[in-house]
Amino acid sequence: MELAFRESLKKMRGTKSKEKFSQELEMSRSNYSLIESGKSDPTLKTLERIAELTNSTLVIDLIPNELEQVELQIEEEKQ
């Protein structure tokens, strides 16, 4: 998972402990910790539940691989 997602997830969790938040998500604390640390990707169901618990809107955006390649080339040329 991208760093931006992990940071957003921590902010959305707020002052709740990982234990409390993972219970609300109906998952183990260890699995939640793996998601928050970027070592595991959440399922769509988990993303939907996070959105529900944090009063957020889940947006899924598909980006063609070609576009990512062009962006990488532009960044490399700038350096």
PyMOL Python script that loads the backbone (N, CA, C, O; Angstrom):
from pymol import cmd

cmd.read_pdbstr("""\
ATOM      1  N   MET A   1       0.846  -1.193   0.000  1.00  0.00           N
ATOM      2  CA  MET A   1       0.000   0.000   0.000  1.00  0.00           C
ATOM      3  C   MET A   1       0.879   1.241   0.000  1.00  0.00           C
ATOM      4  O   MET A   1       1.989   1.248   0.532  1.00  0.00           O
ATOM      5  N   GLU A   2       0.361   2.253  -0.595  1.00  0.00           N
ATOM      6  CA  GLU A   2       1.090   3.508  -0.663  1.00  0.00           C
ATOM      7  C   GLU A   2       1.180   4.162   0.706  1.00  0.00           C
ATOM      8  O   GLU A   2       0.320   3.977   1.567  1.00  0.00           O
ATOM      9  N   LEU A   3       2.249   4.934   0.878  1.00  0.00           N
ATOM     10  CA  LEU A   3       2.464   5.651   2.131  1.00  0.00           C
ATOM     11  C   LEU A   3       1.295   6.572   2.449  1.00  0.00           C
ATOM     12  O   LEU A   3       0.897   6.685   3.608  1.00  0.00           O
ATOM     13  N   ALA A   4       0.746   7.225   1.445  1.00  0.00           N
ATOM     14  CA  ALA A   4      -0.374   8.150   1.668  1.00  0.00           C
ATOM     15  C   ALA A   4      -1.567   7.420   2.279  1.00  0.00           C
ATOM     16  O   ALA A   4      -2.227   7.953   3.170  1.00  0.00           O
ATOM     17  N   PHE A   5      -1.846   6.214   1.810  1.00  0.00           N
ATOM     18  CA  PHE A   5      -2.955   5.439   2.371  1.00  0.00           C
ATOM     19  C   PHE A   5      -2.675   5.082   3.819  1.00  0.00           C
ATOM     20  O   PHE A   5      -3.547   5.222   4.677  1.00  0.00           O
ATOM     21  N   ARG A   6      -1.466   4.623   4.095  1.00  0.00           N
ATOM     22  CA  ARG A   6      -1.123   4.216   5.463  1.00  0.00           C
ATOM     23  C   ARG A   6      -1.235   5.393   6.426  1.00  0.00           C
ATOM     24  O   ARG A   6      -1.748   5.248   7.535  1.00  0.00           O
ATOM     25  N   GLU A   7      -0.753   6.556   5.996  1.00  0.00           N
ATOM     26  CA  GLU A   7      -0.846   7.746   6.849  1.00  0.00           C
ATOM     27  C   GLU A   7      -2.300   8.160   7.050  1.00  0.00           C
ATOM     28  O   GLU A   7      -2.690   8.543   8.153  1.00  0.00           O
ATOM     29  N   SER A   8      -3.099   8.086   5.997  1.00  0.00           N
ATOM     30  CA  SER A   8      -4.525   8.417   6.110  1.00  0.00           C
ATOM     31  C   SER A   8      -5.225   7.456   7.058  1.00  0.00           C
ATOM     32  O   SER A   8      -6.072   7.861   7.854  1.00  0.00           O
ATOM     33  N   LEU A   9      -4.870   6.198   6.969  1.00  0.00           N
ATOM     34  CA  LEU A   9      -5.475   5.190   7.829  1.00  0.00           C
ATOM     35  C   LEU A   9      -5.177   5.485   9.297  1.00  0.00           C
ATOM     36  O   LEU A   9      -6.060   5.379  10.149  1.00  0.00           O
ATOM     37  N   LYS A  10      -3.943   5.851   9.586  1.00  0.00           N
ATOM     38  CA  LYS A  10      -3.576   6.197  10.969  1.00  0.00           C
ATOM     39  C   LYS A  10      -4.370   7.406  11.452  1.00  0.00           C
ATOM     40  O   LYS A  10      -4.842   7.434  12.588  1.00  0.00           O
ATOM     41  N   LYS A  11      -4.514   8.401  10.583  1.00  0.00           N
ATOM     42  CA  LYS A  11      -5.281   9.597  10.958  1.00  0.00           C
ATOM     43  C   LYS A  11      -6.749   9.264  11.168  1.00  0.00           C
ATOM     44  O   LYS A  11      -7.369   9.763  12.107  1.00  0.00           O
ATOM     45  N   MET A  12      -7.313   8.425  10.305  1.00  0.00           N
ATOM     46  CA  MET A  12      -8.725   8.060  10.429  1.00  0.00           C
ATOM     47  C   MET A  12      -8.976   7.253  11.700  1.00  0.00           C
ATOM     48  O   MET A  12     -10.051   7.342  12.293  1.00  0.00           O
ATOM     49  N   ARG A  13      -7.987   6.469  12.115  1.00  0.00           N
ATOM     50  CA  ARG A  13      -8.122   5.688  13.348  1.00  0.00           C
ATOM     51  C   ARG A  13      -8.186   6.620  14.549  1.00  0.00           C
ATOM     52  O   ARG A  13      -8.798   6.303  15.569  1.00  0.00           O
ATOM     53  N   GLY A  14      -7.543   7.776  14.410  1.00  0.00           N
ATOM     54  CA  GLY A  14      -7.585   8.787  15.466  1.00  0.00           C
ATOM     55  C   GLY A  14      -6.953   8.310  16.754  1.00  0.00           C
ATOM     56  O   GLY A  14      -5.862   7.741  16.750  1.00  0.00           O
ATOM     57  N   THR A  15      -7.641   8.545  17.850  1.00  0.00           N
ATOM     58  CA  THR A  15      -7.098   8.188  19.162  1.00  0.00           C
ATOM     59  C   THR A  15      -7.425   6.753  19.561  1.00  0.00           C
ATOM     60  O   THR A  15      -7.007   6.287  20.621  1.00  0.00           O
ATOM     61  N   LYS A  16      -8.171   6.056  18.714  1.00  0.00           N
ATOM     62  CA  LYS A  16      -8.486   4.656  19.019  1.00  0.00           C
ATOM     63  C   LYS A  16      -7.220   3.816  18.919  1.00  0.00           C
ATOM     64  O   LYS A  16      -6.374   4.047  18.055  1.00  0.00           O
ATOM     65  N   SER A  17      -7.102   2.854  19.801  1.00  0.00           N
ATOM     66  CA  SER A  17      -5.971   1.930  19.726  1.00  0.00           C
ATOM     67  C   SER A  17      -6.157   1.007  18.519  1.00  0.00           C
ATOM     68  O   SER A  17      -7.264   0.853  18.004  1.00  0.00           O
ATOM     69  N   LYS A  18      -5.066   0.405  18.084  1.00  0.00           N
ATOM     70  CA  LYS A  18      -5.162  -0.571  16.993  1.00  0.00           C
ATOM     71  C   LYS A  18      -6.080  -1.718  17.406  1.00  0.00           C
ATOM     72  O   LYS A  18      -6.836  -2.249  16.592  1.00  0.00           O
ATOM     73  N   GLU A  19      -6.004  -2.089  18.676  1.00  0.00           N
ATOM     74  CA  GLU A  19      -6.851  -3.169  19.195  1.00  0.00           C
ATOM     75  C   GLU A  19      -8.330  -2.824  19.047  1.00  0.00           C
ATOM     76  O   GLU A  19      -9.108  -3.628  18.534  1.00  0.00           O
ATOM     77  N   LYS A  20      -8.720  -1.635  19.493  1.00  0.00           N
ATOM     78  CA  LYS A  20     -10.118  -1.199  19.439  1.00  0.00           C
ATOM     79  C   LYS A  20     -10.594  -1.079  17.988  1.00  0.00           C
ATOM     80  O   LYS A  20     -11.672  -1.563  17.643  1.00  0.00           O
ATOM     81  N   PHE A  21      -9.783  -0.430  17.141  1.00  0.00           N
ATOM     82  CA  PHE A  21     -10.163  -0.220  15.745  1.00  0.00           C
ATOM     83  C   PHE A  21     -10.288  -1.557  15.013  1.00  0.00           C
ATOM     84  O   PHE A  21     -11.220  -1.758  14.234  1.00  0.00           O
ATOM     85  N   SER A  22      -9.352  -2.464  15.265  1.00  0.00           N
ATOM     86  CA  SER A  22      -9.409  -3.772  14.602  1.00  0.00           C
ATOM     87  C   SER A  22     -10.642  -4.558  15.050  1.00  0.00           C
ATOM     88  O   SER A  22     -11.235  -5.283  14.251  1.00  0.00           O
ATOM     89  N   GLN A  23     -11.031  -4.420  16.316  1.00  0.00           N
ATOM     90  CA  GLN A  23     -12.259  -5.075  16.786  1.00  0.00           C
ATOM     91  C   GLN A  23     -13.470  -4.528  16.037  1.00  0.00           C
ATOM     92  O   GLN A  23     -14.352  -5.286  15.634  1.00  0.00           O
ATOM     93  N   GLU A  24     -13.506  -3.214  15.854  1.00  0.00           N
ATOM     94  CA  GLU A  24     -14.612  -2.602  15.120  1.00  0.00           C
ATOM     95  C   GLU A  24     -14.637  -3.062  13.663  1.00  0.00           C
ATOM     96  O   GLU A  24     -15.698  -3.138  13.044  1.00  0.00           O
ATOM     97  N   LEU A  25     -13.459  -3.366  13.127  1.00  0.00           N
ATOM     98  CA  LEU A  25     -13.352  -3.870  11.751  1.00  0.00           C
ATOM     99  C   LEU A  25     -13.620  -5.371  11.671  1.00  0.00           C
ATOM    100  O   LEU A  25     -13.687  -5.949  10.586  1.00  0.00           O
ATOM    101  N   GLU A  26     -13.771  -5.989  12.844  1.00  0.00           N
ATOM    102  CA  GLU A  26     -13.988  -7.433  12.930  1.00  0.00           C
ATOM    103  C   GLU A  26     -12.825  -8.213  12.327  1.00  0.00           C
ATOM    104  O   GLU A  26     -13.011  -9.148  11.548  1.00  0.00           O
ATOM    105  N   MET A  27     -11.607  -7.794  12.717  1.00  0.00           N
ATOM    106  CA  MET A  27     -10.405  -8.485  12.285  1.00  0.00           C
ATOM    107  C   MET A  27      -9.412  -8.502  13.446  1.00  0.00           C
ATOM    108  O   MET A  27      -9.587  -7.780  14.427  1.00  0.00           O
ATOM    109  N   SER A  28      -8.387  -9.312  13.335  1.00  0.00           N
ATOM    110  CA  SER A  28      -7.392  -9.376  14.406  1.00  0.00           C
ATOM    111  C   SER A  28      -6.519  -8.123  14.386  1.00  0.00           C
ATOM    112  O   SER A  28      -6.351  -7.475  13.353  1.00  0.00           O
ATOM    113  N   ARG A  29      -5.973  -7.805  15.548  1.00  0.00           N
ATOM    114  CA  ARG A  29      -5.092  -6.651  15.641  1.00  0.00           C
ATOM    115  C   ARG A  29      -3.846  -6.869  14.780  1.00  0.00           C
ATOM    116  O   ARG A  29      -3.349  -5.931  14.157  1.00  0.00           O
ATOM    117  N   SER A  30      -3.350  -8.091  14.746  1.00  0.00           N
ATOM    118  CA  SER A  30      -2.145  -8.358  13.951  1.00  0.00           C
ATOM    119  C   SER A  30      -2.405  -8.148  12.457  1.00  0.00           C
ATOM    120  O   SER A  30      -1.552  -7.604  11.755  1.00  0.00           O
ATOM    121  N   ASN A  31      -3.562  -8.570  11.969  1.00  0.00           N
ATOM    122  CA  ASN A  31      -3.886  -8.335  10.553  1.00  0.00           C
ATOM    123  C   ASN A  31      -4.045  -6.847  10.269  1.00  0.00           C
ATOM    124  O   ASN A  31      -3.581  -6.355   9.241  1.00  0.00           O
ATOM    125  N   TYR A  32      -4.701  -6.130  11.184  1.00  0.00           N
ATOM    126  CA  TYR A  32      -4.843  -4.684  10.995  1.00  0.00           C
ATOM    127  C   TYR A  32      -3.469  -4.016  10.981  1.00  0.00           C
ATOM    128  O   TYR A  32      -3.211  -3.144  10.152  1.00  0.00           O
ATOM    129  N   SER A  33      -2.595  -4.419  11.888  1.00  0.00           N
ATOM    130  CA  SER A  33      -1.249  -3.836  11.949  1.00  0.00           C
ATOM    131  C   SER A  33      -0.483  -4.059  10.654  1.00  0.00           C
ATOM    132  O   SER A  33       0.257  -3.184  10.205  1.00  0.00           O
ATOM    133  N   LEU A  34      -0.662  -5.235  10.054  1.00  0.00           N
ATOM    134  CA  LEU A  34      -0.001  -5.513   8.773  1.00  0.00           C
ATOM    135  C   LEU A  34      -0.493  -4.560   7.688  1.00  0.00           C
ATOM    136  O   LEU A  34       0.292  -4.106   6.856  1.00  0.00           O
ATOM    137  N   ILE A  35      -1.784  -4.258   7.695  1.00  0.00           N
ATOM    138  CA  ILE A  35      -2.346  -3.323   6.711  1.00  0.00           C
ATOM    139  C   ILE A  35      -1.809  -1.919   6.961  1.00  0.00           C
ATOM    140  O   ILE A  35      -1.358  -1.248   6.032  1.00  0.00           O
ATOM    141  N   GLU A  36      -1.858  -1.474   8.221  1.00  0.00           N
ATOM    142  CA  GLU A  36      -1.426  -0.114   8.539  1.00  0.00           C
ATOM    143  C   GLU A  36       0.068   0.085   8.281  1.00  0.00           C
ATOM    144  O   GLU A  36       0.501   1.194   7.966  1.00  0.00           O
ATOM    145  N   SER A  37       0.853  -0.983   8.412  1.00  0.00           N
ATOM    146  CA  SER A  37       2.294  -0.876   8.172  1.00  0.00           C
ATOM    147  C   SER A  37       2.661  -1.073   6.702  1.00  0.00           C
ATOM    148  O   SER A  37       3.822  -0.909   6.327  1.00  0.00           O
ATOM    149  N   GLY A  38       1.676  -1.426   5.862  1.00  0.00           N
ATOM    150  CA  GLY A  38       1.938  -1.606   4.440  1.00  0.00           C
ATOM    151  C   GLY A  38       2.456  -2.979   4.074  1.00  0.00           C
ATOM    152  O   GLY A  38       2.882  -3.193   2.940  1.00  0.00           O
ATOM    153  N   LYS A  39       2.428  -3.922   5.017  1.00  0.00           N
ATOM    154  CA  LYS A  39       2.927  -5.272   4.751  1.00  0.00           C
ATOM    155  C   LYS A  39       1.852  -6.194   4.186  1.00  0.00           C
ATOM    156  O   LYS A  39       2.140  -7.309   3.752  1.00  0.00           O
ATOM    157  N   SER A  40       0.610  -5.715   4.197  1.00  0.00           N
ATOM    158  CA  SER A  40      -0.508  -6.486   3.651  1.00  0.00           C
ATOM    159  C   SER A  40      -1.513  -5.511   3.046  1.00  0.00           C
ATOM    160  O   SER A  40      -1.667  -4.387   3.524  1.00  0.00           O
ATOM    161  N   ASP A  41      -2.183  -5.946   2.009  1.00  0.00           N
ATOM    162  CA  ASP A  41      -3.203  -5.109   1.376  1.00  0.00           C
ATOM    163  C   ASP A  41      -4.582  -5.473   1.920  1.00  0.00           C
ATOM    164  O   ASP A  41      -4.890  -6.654   2.085  1.00  0.00           O
ATOM    165  N   PRO A  42      -5.405  -4.479   2.196  1.00  0.00           N
ATOM    166  CA  PRO A  42      -6.750  -4.765   2.692  1.00  0.00           C
ATOM    167  C   PRO A  42      -7.643  -5.302   1.578  1.00  0.00           C
ATOM    168  O   PRO A  42      -7.443  -4.999   0.402  1.00  0.00           O
ATOM    169  N   THR A  43      -8.619  -6.095   1.965  1.00  0.00           N
ATOM    170  CA  THR A  43      -9.616  -6.559   1.001  1.00  0.00           C
ATOM    171  C   THR A  43     -10.584  -5.416   0.728  1.00  0.00           C
ATOM    172  O   THR A  43     -10.618  -4.425   1.458  1.00  0.00           O
ATOM    173  N   LEU A  44     -11.360  -5.567  -0.321  1.00  0.00           N
ATOM    174  CA  LEU A  44     -12.379  -4.562  -0.629  1.00  0.00           C
ATOM    175  C   LEU A  44     -13.367  -4.453   0.530  1.00  0.00           C
ATOM    176  O   LEU A  44     -13.792  -3.355   0.891  1.00  0.00           O
ATOM    177  N   LYS A  45     -13.725  -5.583   1.105  1.00  0.00           N
ATOM    178  CA  LYS A  45     -14.643  -5.587   2.249  1.00  0.00           C
ATOM    179  C   LYS A  45     -14.063  -4.774   3.411  1.00  0.00           C
ATOM    180  O   LYS A  45     -14.782  -4.009   4.055  1.00  0.00           O
ATOM    181  N   THR A  46     -12.774  -4.937   3.675  1.00  0.00           N
ATOM    182  CA  THR A  46     -12.126  -4.186   4.755  1.00  0.00           C
ATOM    183  C   THR A  46     -12.115  -2.700   4.439  1.00  0.00           C
ATOM    184  O   THR A  46     -12.373  -1.879   5.320  1.00  0.00           O
ATOM    185  N   LEU A  47     -11.819  -2.342   3.196  1.00  0.00           N
ATOM    186  CA  LEU A  47     -11.834  -0.930   2.803  1.00  0.00           C
ATOM    187  C   LEU A  47     -13.223  -0.327   2.976  1.00  0.00           C
ATOM    188  O   LEU A  47     -13.367   0.805   3.437  1.00  0.00           O
ATOM    189  N   GLU A  48     -14.241  -1.094   2.600  1.00  0.00           N
ATOM    190  CA  GLU A  48     -15.619  -0.614   2.764  1.00  0.00           C
ATOM    191  C   GLU A  48     -15.948  -0.414   4.241  1.00  0.00           C
ATOM    192  O   GLU A  48     -16.604   0.562   4.608  1.00  0.00           O
ATOM    193  N   ARG A  49     -15.500  -1.324   5.072  1.00  0.00           N
ATOM    194  CA  ARG A  49     -15.763  -1.226   6.521  1.00  0.00           C
ATOM    195  C   ARG A  49     -15.015  -0.035   7.122  1.00  0.00           C
ATOM    196  O   ARG A  49     -15.568   0.675   7.962  1.00  0.00           O
ATOM    197  N   ILE A  50     -13.771   0.195   6.704  1.00  0.00           N
ATOM    198  CA  ILE A  50     -13.006   1.355   7.183  1.00  0.00           C
ATOM    199  C   ILE A  50     -13.737   2.633   6.813  1.00  0.00           C
ATOM    200  O   ILE A  50     -13.875   3.535   7.639  1.00  0.00           O
ATOM    201  N   ALA A  51     -14.206   2.712   5.575  1.00  0.00           N
ATOM    202  CA  ALA A  51     -14.943   3.900   5.127  1.00  0.00           C
ATOM    203  C   ALA A  51     -16.191   4.108   5.978  1.00  0.00           C
ATOM    204  O   ALA A  51     -16.501   5.231   6.375  1.00  0.00           O
ATOM    205  N   GLU A  52     -16.892   3.033   6.248  1.00  0.00           N
ATOM    206  CA  GLU A  52     -18.115   3.114   7.050  1.00  0.00           C
ATOM    207  C   GLU A  52     -17.809   3.590   8.477  1.00  0.00           C
ATOM    208  O   GLU A  52     -18.491   4.471   9.001  1.00  0.00           O
ATOM    209  N   LEU A  53     -16.790   3.009   9.096  1.00  0.00           N
ATOM    210  CA  LEU A  53     -16.447   3.346  10.479  1.00  0.00           C
ATOM    211  C   LEU A  53     -15.922   4.767  10.638  1.00  0.00           C
ATOM    212  O   LEU A  53     -16.083   5.382  11.692  1.00  0.00           O
ATOM    213  N   THR A  54     -15.297   5.283   9.590  1.00  0.00           N
ATOM    214  CA  THR A  54     -14.685   6.615   9.681  1.00  0.00           C
ATOM    215  C   THR A  54     -15.507   7.687   8.977  1.00  0.00           C
ATOM    216  O   THR A  54     -15.058   8.820   8.802  1.00  0.00           O
ATOM    217  N   ASN A  55     -16.725   7.308   8.576  1.00  0.00           N
ATOM    218  CA  ASN A  55     -17.603   8.254   7.883  1.00  0.00           C
ATOM    219  C   ASN A  55     -16.901   8.869   6.667  1.00  0.00           C
ATOM    220  O   ASN A  55     -16.940  10.079   6.445  1.00  0.00           O
ATOM    221  N   SER A  56     -16.261   7.990   5.893  1.00  0.00           N
ATOM    222  CA  SER A  56     -15.506   8.402   4.713  1.00  0.00           C
ATOM    223  C   SER A  56     -16.146   7.807   3.463  1.00  0.00           C
ATOM    224  O   SER A  56     -16.977   6.903   3.538  1.00  0.00           O
ATOM    225  N   THR A  57     -15.742   8.333   2.326  1.00  0.00           N
ATOM    226  CA  THR A  57     -16.188   7.805   1.043  1.00  0.00           C
ATOM    227  C   THR A  57     -15.052   7.006   0.428  1.00  0.00           C
ATOM    228  O   THR A  57     -13.927   7.495   0.321  1.00  0.00           O
ATOM    229  N   LEU A  58     -15.343   5.787   0.028  1.00  0.00           N
ATOM    230  CA  LEU A  58     -14.349   4.944  -0.621  1.00  0.00           C
ATOM    231  C   LEU A  58     -14.361   5.236  -2.113  1.00  0.00           C
ATOM    232  O   LEU A  58     -15.399   5.127  -2.766  1.00  0.00           O
ATOM    233  N   VAL A  59     -13.201   5.610  -2.654  1.00  0.00           N
ATOM    234  CA  VAL A  59     -13.067   5.900  -4.078  1.00  0.00           C
ATOM    235  C   VAL A  59     -11.995   4.969  -4.635  1.00  0.00           C
ATOM    236  O   VAL A  59     -10.879   4.911  -4.118  1.00  0.00           O
ATOM    237  N   ILE A  60     -12.342   4.251  -5.683  1.00  0.00           N
ATOM    238  CA  ILE A  60     -11.384   3.363  -6.340  1.00  0.00           C
ATOM    239  C   ILE A  60     -11.109   3.936  -7.715  1.00  0.00           C
ATOM    240  O   ILE A  60     -12.031   4.184  -8.492  1.00  0.00           O
ATOM    241  N   ASP A  61      -9.833   4.146  -8.011  1.00  0.00           N
ATOM    242  CA  ASP A  61      -9.440   4.773  -9.266  1.00  0.00           C
ATOM    243  C   ASP A  61      -8.494   3.839 -10.008  1.00  0.00           C
ATOM    244  O   ASP A  61      -7.461   3.442  -9.468  1.00  0.00           O
ATOM    245  N   LEU A  62      -8.835   3.496 -11.214  1.00  0.00           N
ATOM    246  CA  LEU A  62      -7.978   2.655 -12.044  1.00  0.00           C
ATOM    247  C   LEU A  62      -7.148   3.543 -12.960  1.00  0.00           C
ATOM    248  O   LEU A  62      -7.683   4.386 -13.681  1.00  0.00           O
ATOM    249  N   ILE A  63      -5.832   3.343 -12.921  1.00  0.00           N
ATOM    250  CA  ILE A  63      -4.918   4.141 -13.733  1.00  0.00           C
ATOM    251  C   ILE A  63      -4.189   3.191 -14.682  1.00  0.00           C
ATOM    252  O   ILE A  63      -3.548   2.242 -14.230  1.00  0.00           O
ATOM    253  N   PRO A  64      -4.278   3.431 -15.982  1.00  0.00           N
ATOM    254  CA  PRO A  64      -3.583   2.559 -16.934  1.00  0.00           C
ATOM    255  C   PRO A  64      -2.079   2.537 -16.666  1.00  0.00           C
ATOM    256  O   PRO A  64      -1.492   3.564 -16.322  1.00  0.00           O
ATOM    257  N   ASN A  65      -1.461   1.379 -16.824  1.00  0.00           N
ATOM    258  CA  ASN A  65      -0.026   1.240 -16.598  1.00  0.00           C
ATOM    259  C   ASN A  65       0.782   2.170 -17.490  1.00  0.00           C
ATOM    260  O   ASN A  65       1.837   2.657 -17.083  1.00  0.00           O
ATOM    261  N   GLU A  66       0.297   2.422 -18.706  1.00  0.00           N
ATOM    262  CA  GLU A  66       1.032   3.296 -19.617  1.00  0.00           C
ATOM    263  C   GLU A  66       1.174   4.696 -19.020  1.00  0.00           C
ATOM    264  O   GLU A  66       2.221   5.328 -19.157  1.00  0.00           O
ATOM    265  N   LEU A  67       0.136   5.173 -18.368  1.00  0.00           N
ATOM    266  CA  LEU A  67       0.171   6.496 -17.757  1.00  0.00           C
ATOM    267  C   LEU A  67       1.214   6.547 -16.652  1.00  0.00           C
ATOM    268  O   LEU A  67       1.939   7.535 -16.533  1.00  0.00           O
ATOM    269  N   GLU A  68       1.301   5.500 -15.843  1.00  0.00           N
ATOM    270  CA  GLU A  68       2.305   5.445 -14.788  1.00  0.00           C
ATOM    271  C   GLU A  68       3.705   5.482 -15.392  1.00  0.00           C
ATOM    272  O   GLU A  68       4.590   6.147 -14.854  1.00  0.00           O
ATOM    273  N   GLN A  69       3.917   4.778 -16.497  1.00  0.00           N
ATOM    274  CA  GLN A  69       5.220   4.753 -17.143  1.00  0.00           C
ATOM    275  C   GLN A  69       5.607   6.143 -17.640  1.00  0.00           C
ATOM    276  O   GLN A  69       6.758   6.554 -17.491  1.00  0.00           O
ATOM    277  N   VAL A  70       4.666   6.862 -18.224  1.00  0.00           N
ATOM    278  CA  VAL A  70       4.930   8.219 -18.710  1.00  0.00           C
ATOM    279  C   VAL A  70       5.302   9.123 -17.544  1.00  0.00           C
ATOM    280  O   VAL A  70       6.244   9.909 -17.647  1.00  0.00           O
ATOM    281  N   GLU A  71       4.572   9.020 -16.435  1.00  0.00           N
ATOM    282  CA  GLU A  71       4.870   9.843 -15.267  1.00  0.00           C
ATOM    283  C   GLU A  71       6.254   9.536 -14.720  1.00  0.00           C
ATOM    284  O   GLU A  71       6.972  10.451 -14.316  1.00  0.00           O
ATOM    285  N   LEU A  72       6.642   8.262 -14.699  1.00  0.00           N
ATOM    286  CA  LEU A  72       7.968   7.884 -14.225  1.00  0.00           C
ATOM    287  C   LEU A  72       9.050   8.456 -15.132  1.00  0.00           C
ATOM    288  O   LEU A  72      10.071   8.941 -14.647  1.00  0.00           O
ATOM    289  N   GLN A  73       8.837   8.403 -16.442  1.00  0.00           N
ATOM    290  CA  GLN A  73       9.814   8.936 -17.381  1.00  0.00           C
ATOM    291  C   GLN A  73       9.979  10.438 -17.204  1.00  0.00           C
ATOM    292  O   GLN A  73      11.097  10.950 -17.250  1.00  0.00           O
ATOM    293  N   ILE A  74       8.891  11.136 -17.005  1.00  0.00           N
ATOM    294  CA  ILE A  74       8.956  12.590 -16.797  1.00  0.00           C
ATOM    295  C   ILE A  74       9.748  12.896 -15.537  1.00  0.00           C
ATOM    296  O   ILE A  74      10.584  13.800 -15.537  1.00  0.00           O
ATOM    297  N   GLU A  75       9.498  12.155 -14.462  1.00  0.00           N
ATOM    298  CA  GLU A  75      10.216  12.373 -13.209  1.00  0.00           C
ATOM    299  C   GLU A  75      11.712  12.107 -13.389  1.00  0.00           C
ATOM    300  O   GLU A  75      12.540  12.857 -12.871  1.00  0.00           O
ATOM    301  N   GLU A  76      12.063  11.046 -14.118  1.00  0.00           N
ATOM    302  CA  GLU A  76      13.466  10.722 -14.345  1.00  0.00           C
ATOM    303  C   GLU A  76      14.151  11.809 -15.165  1.00  0.00           C
ATOM    304  O   GLU A  76      15.305  12.146 -14.903  1.00  0.00           O
ATOM    305  N   GLU A  77      13.458  12.355 -16.146  1.00  0.00           N
ATOM    306  CA  GLU A  77      14.030  13.404 -16.987  1.00  0.00           C
ATOM    307  C   GLU A  77      14.273  14.685 -16.189  1.00  0.00           C
ATOM    308  O   GLU A  77      15.224  15.416 -16.467  1.00  0.00           O
ATOM    309  N   LYS A  78      13.430  14.956 -15.213  1.00  0.00           N
ATOM    310  CA  LYS A  78      13.598  16.153 -14.386  1.00  0.00           C
ATOM    311  C   LYS A  78      14.854  16.064 -13.525  1.00  0.00           C
ATOM    312  O   LYS A  78      15.477  17.078 -13.209  1.00  0.00           O
ATOM    313  N   GLN A  79      15.214  14.843 -13.153  1.00  0.00           N
ATOM    314  CA  GLN A  79      16.369  14.661 -12.272  1.00  0.00           C
ATOM    315  C   GLN A  79      17.600  14.711 -13.095  1.00  0.00           C
ATOM    316  O   GLN A  79      18.704  14.580 -12.565  1.00  0.00           O
TER     317      GLN A  79
END
""", "prot")
cmd.dss("prot")
cmd.show_as("cartoon", "prot")
cmd.util.cbc("prot")
cmd.orient("prot")
